Structure formats: C-alpha cells, structure tokens
Amino acid sequence: MNKIKKISLFLMILVISTLSMGLKKFNTTPQEVYRVYLGGQPLGLIKSKSALEKYIDNKQEEIKKKYNVKKVYAPDNLHIQKEITYNEKIYSTQEIYSMIEDKSDFTIKGYVITVKGVSTTSSTVEASSKKTQKIYVLDKKIFTEAVDKTVRAFISKDDYATYSENKKQEIVDTGKIIEKIYIENEIKIKQQNISANEKIYLTTDELTKYLLFGSGDAEQPYTVKNGDTIETVAYNNKMSTDEFLLINPTFKNANSLLYEGETVNIGILRPQFNIVQENEEVSLEEKKYSTETRYDNSQLVGYIHVEQQGVNGVNKVTQKIRKINGETTNIVTVSTEEVKPVTNEIIIKGGKQSNYSGGGYGTVVATAGDWGWPASCSSVSSGYGYRWGYLHDGVDIAGCGYGSNIFAAQSGTVVASQKKTGGYAGGYGDNGEYIIIDHHNGFYTIYAHLCPGCRYVSKGDNVTKGQVIGGMGHTGAATGTHLHFGLWSGFPYYGGRSLNPLSAY
C-alpha cells in the first residue's frame, strides 16, 4: 500500500470515529420531563413533578408548626408543564427548589374571604367599611363565629334572639318590630391556597378584634383615676359611652360607677363591615312648646310677665329607624297621632327704651331654656360626642320629613348661607347646604344638610328666634333626611369650640 492510500485510510477512520463519538453524546431517545414556570418565567426542567411537590412539603416544617397544618404547597404562581425533550439540561429537585425559595412564597390550604366595600356616606359611619378587602383563615368556622360575635356586639341580646329565632313580634300601644338584621357589605368565601406570609387569622377572638377595631387598633387597659366617670373616660379617649359599654360589657349603663384603681378597656372601634338593623318603632314623643313674646310699650325694658305657662304636648309617633353598627343613620316618620296638645307659652315684655334698633335681634344669653328647638320634631338620631375616634360636633335631628321647617334657635345675624362639600372649613364630614348664625354673645349655631334650594335666608340677614330659615334635607354626607344642629362658642371650625347643643335645653 502506497503512502497516499495509507493517509486516506487514516483520515477515513478518523472521520468515522468522530461521528461515532458525536452520536453517543446526542441522546436519540425521547424523555418525558416537566418544565417549571414561576410567575410565567421558566426556571428549568425536572424529571418528576411529584418529587418537587414532596420536597417542598418536607422542607417546610417551620410553616407546618406555625399554622398547625400537615401539608405545605408550592407557590400559587408556580406552574409545572409536562414536555418531551431529547437533549436539554435536567435540573435536580434541590436546584429548582432553591430558585423557588428565593423568589416566591409557599402556600397552605385555607379560605379567602372578600368583603366588598359599600358606598354608604355618613358622618357617623366609619369609612373602613367602604374599602374592599381580603381576610384569610384556615378554618371557615373561625370566620363565621367571628362574624356572629361582631354582629352581637352591635345588636342587643334581646333583639338578636327575637330576630334569629323568628319570634312573633307585635306592638301594643308602644314598642318595636325588628324588620331586618343584615350585613350591608357583600361577602364571598372561597377555598384556595394562601401564601404562608399573609396575615392569617387562627382564632375566633383574634379575628373578632380585627373586625371590630381594624388593623393596628385594639383594646388597651386603662386604670381608673379619682373622679373618673364612664362619660369622662370615654370622651377623653375619643370614644362614645356606647363604645365604652361595648368594650366593657360588665357595666350595665353609662351611670355605672368606676372605682379608683379599677382597670377598664379603652379602644377606638373601626368596624370592617356595616351591620344594619331596621326597625318599626312606635313611641310617645314630647312636642316642645314654643314661646310667643309680646311687647307692652307702657312697661320699661326688663319687665317680664308670663301670661300663659307653656306645656309640652305628646304625640304618638310611628317611625322606620335604620341603624348601622349601632348608630342611627335614618329615621322616617310614618304617622303622627296627637295624644296631648301643646300649650304655647306667652310672655309679656316691656317695650320702653327697647334695645332693638331695627335689626331684629336683641340681647341673648346661652343659658339652658333660652334656646328654641330648631326642628318640627324632636327625635335625636345621633348625639354629640365621639364615635369611631371622631368628634360628632353636634346633634342629628331626624323624622320630621324632607323639606320640613328649620327654625333659628335664637335671634342673631346670618354669617353664612351656602353649599359646602368636603366639610366646612376642615370640619368633620360634608355639611352640604348649611346656614350659620351669629347670636352676638360669643355663640354661633350651624344648621347643615338642608335640602337644595331650602336656604331661606342669606348672609347678612337678621333673624329672630323661631323664624323659619330653611328646610330639612340630606345634602352632603347624609344617609337620610336629617338636620345636623351645632352649637359653638366662637366661629365654627375657625378657632371655635363645639358644645353639646342639648345642654341648652
């Protein structure tokens, strides 16, 4: 064999050997594998899906101990898809697990409760019920029990029993019928895997506290000091007396005594949903008498003679009353029957050297009994004081009917008559159509939520006590027709101090 033939044979053998080695490296047998995706992004291939799931479960002893569960699952955004491959890198279970652990949360089986926000607008209903939120539990029973305890916090024991047990209800002369008790928010419960890093409620008491107080707020102990009363402790901690009694159920009413050194609970309620109670109620309502002043010009100023004593009347009133989380938000009067007529007071005053100068107002003092009632009905749906941590700086009077007359509580000059949204001068709530009167003695009154076009006086007008100045409505932050009536020492919200209007009656 010549030299050229030897070289050709050698090269042929070399090529055949190289091709054989390449074929050995390339796998011609198809493999069934699983491609792992996290958040839509591929991580790699593994041989066994079940092996990865088992590995994840075995590595999460801390989560199992924390939540007392037997199994932990892959993250919700982890997807594993079966594929066929020939020659692609296969990762170990441990390698893929490390990638997942660094980027996402492992999960456990539980329930997601979605509480939909509501559009209720009211100065007495906390805004936390307006936001949509998710609540996580492992046992659905924890949620149902917590809801039941929350409802019972705002519905009296007798009312709850009467309604839930479907007891027969009737009104004999006076009383009430409970028509509805329900949660206004839409609630949906769905079983699914939950991230182990979410806030998961494990006990009924823990969730009940959240439903009552909201995140970050809860009951705190308070040591009673000498001279403390339920009213002062509540007010000084931005609570209403009703809220205090709710948190401290051992006290029967706001007149219960506190003892120095005694420990009570304080806290600002922020209910996470709206519990609604709708009643029909029949009650005897006192109708306040009005005072008619007549002037005798033969007598000097300062002369006062009561010609006819005033006597309050009594009406039998049937009303539809709506409460949200224990606070009355709407009163509609269905019928009124006179039981005892009103006898108005008639006063004769001296007219000589009158201090009136054509303005229509005289000297007034902020003393009890000197103020006229500003509405044609007397039902107070919401009193003065703190609720949900905010000061309700007046009283709400309801049940008179849309457009019913609003009266000046005392003589004075109108200093504001306009529409305002977002609260007056930074005040709480949205007053809608409102009027403010300066009584020229350091005191001012405000009349809010009047109906559109129902402001009958303008800025600069002088008004007399009992004069019709507007009509009742529900403009601004109002769930129903009512008057927000405020009494202030100093101009409202501009350095003034709100007072309880009922102290003037």
For each residue, the residues with C-beta under 8 A, 3 or more apart:
1: 5 6 9
2: 5 6
3: 6 7
4: 7 8
5: 1 2 8 9
6: 1 2 3 9 10
7: 3 4 10 11
8: 4 5 11 12
9: 1 5 6 12 13
10: 6 7 13 14
11: 7 8 14 15
12: 8 9 15 16
13: 9 10 16 17
14: 10 11 17 18
15: 11 12 18 19
16: 12 13 19 20
17: 13 14 20 21
18: 14 15 21 22
19: 15 16 22 23
20: 16 17 23 24
21: 17 18 24 25
22: 18 19 25 26
23: 19 20 26 28
24: 20 21
25: 21 22
26: 22 23 86 87
27: 31 86 87
28: 23 86
29: 86
30: 84 85 86
31: 27 84 85 86 90
32: 82 83 84
33: 45 46 47 82 83 84 85 88 90
34: 45 46 47 48 49 52 80 81 82 83
35: 42 44 45 80 81 83
36: 42 43 44 45 46 52 78 79 80 96 100
37: 40 41 42 43 78 79 80 81
38: 41 43 75 77 78 79 99 100 103 104
39: 77 103 104
40: 37 77
41: 37 38
42: 35 36 37
43: 36 37 38 91 96 99 100
44: 35 36 89 91 95 96 99
45: 33 34 35 36 83 85 88 89 90 91
46: 33 34 36 49 51 52 80 90 91 92 93 96
47: 33 34 51 90
48: 34 51 52 93
49: 34 46 52 53 80 82
50: 53 54
51: 46 47 48 54 55 93
52: 34 36 46 48 49 55 56 74 80 93 96 97
53: 49 50 56 57 73 74
54: 50 51 57 58
55: 51 52 58 59 93 94 97
56: 52 53 59 60 72 73 74 97 100 106
57: 53 54 60 71 72 73
58: 54 55
59: 55 56 97
60: 56 57 63 64 72 106 196
61: 64 65
62: 65 66
63: 60 66 67 69 72 106 108 196
64: 60 61 67 68 69 70 71 72
65: 61 62 68
66: 62 63 196
67: 63 64 108 138 196 200 202
68: 64 65 202
69: 63 64 72 108 109 138
70: 64
71: 57 64 108 109
72: 56 57 60 63 64 69 106 107 108 196
73: 53 56 57 106 107 108 109 193
74: 52 53 56 78 100 106 107
75: 38 78 100 104 105 106 107 195
76: 107 192 193 195
77: 38 39 40 104
78: 36 37 38 74 75 100 104
79: 36 37 38
80: 34 35 36 37 46 49 52
81: 34 35 37
82: 32 33 34 49
83: 32 33 34 35 45
84: 30 31 32 33
85: 30 31 33 45 88
86: 26 27 28 29 30 31
87: 26 27
88: 33 45 85
89: 44 45
90: 31 33 45 46 47
91: 43 44 45 46 95 96
92: 46 95 96
93: 46 48 51 52 55 96 97
94: 55 97 98
95: 44 91 92 98 99
96: 36 43 44 46 52 91 92 93 99 100
97: 52 55 56 59 93 94 100 101
98: 94 95 101 102
99: 38 43 44 95 96 102 103
100: 36 38 43 56 74 75 78 96 97 103 104
101: 97 98
102: 98 99
103: 38 39 99 100
104: 38 39 75 77 78 100
105: 75 195 196 197
106: 56 60 63 72 73 74 75 195 196
107: 72 73 74 75 76 193 194 195 196
108: 63 67 69 71 72 73 138 193 194 196
109: 69 71 73 138 191 192 193 194
110: 136 137 138 139 191 192 193 194 200
111: 136 137 138 139 140 143 189 190 191 192
112: 134 135 136 189 190 191 192 194
113: 134 135 136 137 143 187 188 189
114: 132 133 134 187 188 189 190
115: 132 133 134 135 185 186 187 272 273
116: 132 185 186 187 188
117: 129 130 131 132 133 185
118: 129 130 184 185 273 274
119: 130
120: 125 129 130 184 274 324 329 479
121: 125 430 477 478 479
122: 125 324 329 477 478 479
123: 392 428 429 430 477 478 484
124: 324 327 329 382 387 388 392 396
125: 120 121 122 129 274 324 325 327 329 388 479
126: 129 269 270 271 325 388
127: 130 131
128: 131 214 270 271 272
129: 117 118 120 125 126 184 185 271 272 273 274 325
130: 117 118 119 120 127
131: 117 127 128
132: 114 115 116 117
133: 114 115 117 272
134: 112 113 114 115
135: 112 113 115 143 201 207 210
136: 110 111 112 113 194 198 199 200 201
137: 110 111 113 140 142 143 200 201 202 207
138: 67 69 108 109 110 111 142 194 200 202
139: 110 111 142
140: 111 137 143 144 189 191
141: 144 145
142: 137 138 139 145 146 201 202 203 204 207
143: 111 113 135 137 140 146 147 189 201 207
144: 140 141 147 148
145: 141 142 148 149 204
146: 142 143 149 150 201 204 207 208 211
147: 143 144 150 151 183 211
148: 144 145 151 152
149: 145 146 152 153 204 208
150: 146 147 153 154 208 211 212 271 273 275
151: 147 148 154 155 160 181 183 275
152: 148 149 155 157 160
153: 149 150 212 246
154: 150 151 246 271 275 277 323 325 326
155: 151 152 159 160 163 181 275 277
156: 159 160
157: 152 160 161
158: 161 162
159: 155 156 162 163 178 181 277
160: 151 152 155 156 157 163 164 181
161: 157 158 164 165 167
162: 158 159 165 167 169 178
163: 155 159 160 166 167 178 181
164: 160 161 181
165: 161 162
166: 163
167: 161 162 163
168:
169: 162 177 178
170: 175 177
171: 174 175 176 177 280 282
172: 175
173: 282
174: 171 282 283 284 316
175: 170 171 172 281 282
176: 171 279 280 281 282
177: 169 170 171 279 280 281
178: 159 162 163 169 181 277 278 279
179: 278 279 280
180: 276 277 278
181: 151 155 159 160 163 164 178 275 276 277 278
182: 275 276
183: 147 151 187 273 274 275 276
184: 118 120 129 273 274 275 276 324
185: 115 116 117 118 129 273 274
186: 115 116
187: 113 114 115 116 183 273
188: 113 114 116
189: 111 112 113 114 140 143
190: 111 112 114
191: 109 110 111 112 140
192: 76 109 110 111 112
193: 73 76 107 108 109 110
194: 107 108 109 110 112 136 138 198 200
195: 75 76 105 106 107 198
196: 60 63 66 67 72 105 106 107 108 200
197: 105
198: 136 194 195
199: 136
200: 67 110 136 137 138 194 196
201: 135 136 137 142 143 146 206 207 210
202: 67 68 137 138 142 206
203: 142 206 207
204: 142 145 146 149 207 208
205: 208 209
206: 201 202 203 209 210
207: 135 137 142 143 146 201 203 204 210 211
208: 146 149 150 204 205 211 212
209: 205 206 212 213 218 219
210: 135 201 206 207 213 214 215 272
211: 146 147 150 207 208 271 272 273
212: 150 153 208 209 269 270 271 272
213: 209 210 217 218 219 267 268 269 270
214: 128 210 217 270 271 272
215: 210
216:
217: 213 214 267 268 270
218: 209 213 267
219: 209 213 247 265 266 267
220: 265 266 267
221: 263 264 265 266
222: 233 237 263 264 265 266
223: 261 262 263
224: 228 233 258 259 260 261 262 263 264
225: 228 260
226: 260
227: 232
228: 224 225 232 233 258 260
229: 232 233 258
230: 233 234 241 244 245 251 254 255 256 258
231: 234 235 241 254
232: 227 228 229 235 236
233: 222 224 228 229 230 236 237 239 244 258 264 266
234: 230 231 237 239 240 241 243 244 266 385 386
235: 231 232 238 239 385 386
236: 232 233
237: 222 233 234 266 268
238: 235 268 386 389 390 391
239: 233 234 235 243 244 266 267 268 269 386 387 389
240: 234 243 244 385 386 387
241: 230 231 234 244 245 254 385
242: 245 246 326 387
243: 234 239 240 246 247 268 269 386 387
244: 230 233 234 239 240 241 247 248 251 254 264 266
245: 230 241 242 248 249 251 253 254
246: 153 154 242 243 249 269 326
247: 219 243 244 265 266 267 269
248: 244 245 251 264 265
249: 245 246
250:
251: 230 244 245 248 256
252: 256
253: 245 256
254: 230 231 241 244 245
255: 230
256: 230 251 252 253
257:
258: 224 228 229 230 233 262 264
259: 224 262
260: 224 225 226 228
261: 223 224
262: 223 224 258 259
263: 221 222 223 224
264: 221 222 224 233 244 248 258
265: 219 220 221 222 247 248
266: 219 220 221 222 233 234 237 239 244 247
267: 213 217 218 219 220 239 247
268: 213 217 237 238 239 243 388 389
269: 126 212 213 239 243 246 247 325 388 389
270: 126 128 212 213 214 217 388 389
271: 126 128 129 150 154 211 212 214 274 275 325 388
272: 115 128 129 133 210 211 212 214
273: 115 118 129 150 183 184 185 187 211
274: 118 120 125 129 183 184 185 271 324 325
275: 150 151 154 155 181 182 183 184 271 324 325 326
276: 180 181 182 183 184 322 323 324
277: 154 155 159 178 180 181 322 323
278: 178 179 180 181 320 321 322 323
279: 176 177 178 179 320 321 323
280: 171 176 177 179 318 319 320 321 334
281: 175 176 177 318 319 321
282: 171 173 174 175 176 316 317 318 319
283: 174 316 317 319
284: 174 314 315 316 317 339
285: 314 315 316 317 377 378 379
286: 312 313 314 378
287: 312 313 314 315 342 378
288: 312 342 373 378
289: 310 311 312 313 342 343 344 345
290: 310 342 344 345 372 466
291: 310 344 345 346 347 372 465 466
292: 344 345 346 347
293: 347 349
294: 307 346 347 348 349
295: 348 349 350 351 354
296: 299 303 348 349 350 351
297: 350 351 352
298: 351 352
299: 296 303 348 349 350 351 352
300: 303 350 352 353
301: 349 350 351 352 353 354 355
302: 350
303: 296 299 300 348 349 350
304: 347 348 349 350
305: 347 348 349
306: 309 345 346 347 348
307: 294 346 347 348
308: 343 344 345 346
309: 306 343 345
310: 289 290 291 343 344 345
311: 289 342 343
312: 286 287 288 289 342
313: 286 287 289 338 339 340 341 342 343
314: 284 285 286 287 338 339 340
315: 284 285 287 336 337 338 339
316: 174 282 283 284 285 336 337 338 339
317: 282 283 284 285 333 335 336 337 377 379 399
318: 280 281 282 333 334 335 336
319: 280 281 282 283 331 332 333 334 379 399
320: 278 279 280 330 331 332 334
321: 278 279 280 281 328 330 331 381
322: 276 277 278 328 329 330 331 479 480
323: 154 276 277 278 279 326 327 328 329
324: 120 122 124 125 184 274 275 276 327 329 479
325: 125 126 129 154 269 271 274 275
326: 154 242 246 275 323
327: 124 125 323 324 382 387
328: 321 322 323 331 381 382 396 398
329: 120 122 124 125 322 323 324 381 382 479 480
330: 320 321 322 381 398 479 480 481 482
331: 319 320 321 322 328 379 381 398 399 480 482
332: 319 320 399 480 481
333: 317 318 319 336 377 379 399 400 401
334: 280 318 319 320
335: 317 318
336: 315 316 317 318 333
337: 315 316 317
338: 313 314 315 316 341
339: 284 313 314 315 316
340: 313 314
341: 313 338
342: 287 288 289 290 311 312 313
343: 289 308 309 310 311 313
344: 289 290 291 292 308 310
345: 289 290 291 292 306 308 309 310
346: 291 292 294 306 307 308
347: 291 292 293 294 304 305 306 307
348: 294 295 296 299 303 304 305 306 307
349: 293 294 295 296 299 301 303 304 305
350: 295 296 297 299 300 301 302 303 304
351: 295 296 297 298 299 301 354
352: 297 298 299 300 301
353: 300 301
354: 295 301 351 362
355: 301 362 363
356: 359 360 361 362
357:
358:
359: 356 413 462
360: 356 411 462 463 464
361: 356 364 411 412 413 439 440 462 463 464
362: 354 355 356 411
363: 355 441
364: 361 370 410 411 412 439 440 441 443 465
365: 370 441
366: 370 371 439 441 442 443 487 489 504
367: 370 504
368: 503 504 505
369: 504 505
370: 364 365 366 367 410 504
371: 366 409 410 465 504 505
372: 290 291 407 408 409 410 465 466
373: 288 378 407 409 505
374: 397 406 407 408 409 445 447 483 485
375: 378 397 400 404 405 406 407 472 483 485
376: 400 404 405
377: 285 317 333 397 398 399 400 401 404
378: 285 286 287 288 373 375 397
379: 285 317 319 331 333 397 398 399
380: 383 395 396 397 398 502
381: 321 328 329 330 331 396 397 398 399 482
382: 124 327 328 329 387 392 395 396
383: 380 392 395 500 502
384: 392 393 394 395 498 499 500 501 502
385: 234 235 240 241 391 392 500
386: 234 235 238 239 240 243 389 390 391 392
387: 124 239 240 242 243 327 382 390 392
388: 124 125 126 268 269 270 271
389: 238 239 268 269 270 386
390: 238 386 387 428
391: 238 385 386 428 498
392: 123 124 382 383 384 385 386 387 396 428
393: 384 427 428 486 498
394: 384 446 448 484 485 486 487 498 501
395: 380 382 383 384 484 485 486 500 501 502
396: 124 328 380 381 382 392 482 483 484 485
397: 374 375 377 378 379 380 381 400 482 483 485
398: 328 330 331 377 379 380 381 480 481 482 483
399: 317 319 331 332 333 377 379 381
400: 333 375 376 377 397 404 472 481 483
401: 333 377 404 472 481
402: 451 471 472 473 474 481
403: 451 454 471 472 473
404: 375 376 377 400 401 471 472
405: 375 376 468 470 471 472
406: 374 375 435 447 450 454 468 469 470 471 472 483
407: 372 373 374 375 465 466 467 468 469
408: 372 374 411 412 437 445 463 464 465 466 467 469
409: 371 372 373 374 437 445 465 485 487 501 504
410: 364 370 371 372 437 439 443 445 465
411: 360 361 362 364 408 439 462 463 464 465
412: 361 364 408 437 438 439 440 445 462 463
413: 359 361 437 438 440 460 461 462 463
414: 417 435 436 437 438 457 458 459 460 461 462 463 469
415: 436 437 438 444 459 491
416: 434 435 436 459
417: 414 434 435 436 455 457 458 459 461
418: 433 434 455 459
419: 432 433 434 475
420: 423 424 430 431 432 434 476
421: 430 432 476
422: 430
423: 420 426 427 428 429 430 431
424: 420 427 431 434 446 448 492 493
425: 492 493 494
426: 423 493
427: 393 423 424 431 492 493
428: 123 390 391 392 393 423
429: 123 423 476 477 484
430: 121 123 420 421 422 423 476 477
431: 420 423 424 427 434 446 448 449 476 477 484
432: 419 420 421 448 449 450 473 474 475 476 477 478
433: 418 419 448 449 450 451 452 454 455 470 473 475 476
434: 416 417 418 419 420 424 431 446 447 448 449 450 476
435: 406 414 416 417 446 447 450 455 457 469 470
436: 414 415 416 417 444 445 446 447 491 492
437: 408 409 410 412 413 414 415 444 445 446 447 463 469
438: 412 413 414 415 444 491
439: 361 364 366 410 411 412 443 444 445
440: 361 364 412 413
441: 363 364 365 366
442: 366 489 490
443: 364 366 410 439 487 488 489
444: 415 436 437 438 439 487 488 490 491 492 496
445: 374 408 409 410 412 436 437 439 485 486 487 488 501
446: 394 424 431 434 435 436 437 484 485 486 488 492
447: 374 406 434 435 436 437 450 469 470 483 484 485
448: 394 424 431 432 433 434 476 483 484 485 486
449: 431 432 433 434 472 473 474 475 476 478 482 483 484
450: 406 432 433 434 435 447 454 455 470 471 472 473 475 483
451: 402 403 433 454 470 471 472 473 474 475 481
452: 433 473 475
453:
454: 403 406 433 450 451 470 471 472 473
455: 417 418 433 435 450 458 469 470
456: 468 469 470 471
457: 414 417 435 461 463 467 469 470
458: 414 417 455 461
459: 414 415 416 417 418
460: 413 414
461: 413 414 417 457 458
462: 359 360 361 411 412 413 414
463: 360 361 408 411 412 413 414 437 457 467 469
464: 360 361 408 411 467
465: 291 364 371 372 407 408 409 410 411
466: 290 291 372 407 408
467: 407 408 457 463 464
468: 405 406 407 456
469: 406 407 408 414 435 437 447 455 456 457 463
470: 405 406 433 435 447 450 451 454 455 456 457
471: 402 403 404 405 406 450 451 454 456
472: 375 400 401 402 403 404 405 406 449 450 451 454 481 482 483
473: 402 403 432 433 449 450 451 452 454 478 481
474: 402 432 449 451 478 479 480 481 482
475: 419 432 433 449 450 451 452 478
476: 420 421 429 430 431 432 433 434 448 449
477: 121 122 123 429 430 431 432
478: 121 122 123 432 449 473 474 475 481 482 484
479: 120 121 122 125 322 324 329 330 474
480: 322 329 330 331 332 398 474
481: 330 332 398 400 401 402 451 472 473 474 478
482: 330 331 381 396 397 398 449 472 474 478
483: 374 375 396 397 398 400 406 447 448 449 450 472
484: 123 394 395 396 429 431 446 447 448 449 478
485: 374 375 394 395 396 397 409 445 446 447 448 501
486: 393 394 395 445 446 448 492 498 501
487: 366 394 409 443 444 445 498 499 500 501 503 504
488: 443 444 445 446 491 492 496 497 498 499
489: 366 442 443 496 497 499
490: 442 444 494 495 496 497
491: 415 436 438 444 488 494 495 496
492: 424 425 427 436 444 446 486 488 496 498
493: 424 425 426 427 496
494: 425 490 491
495: 490 491
496: 444 488 489 490 491 492 493
497: 488 489 490
498: 384 391 393 394 486 487 488 492
499: 384 487 488 489 503 504
500: 383 384 385 395 487 503
501: 384 394 395 409 445 485 486 487 504 505
502: 380 383 384 395 505
503: 368 487 499 500
504: 366 367 368 369 370 371 409 487 499 501
505: 368 369 371 373 501 502
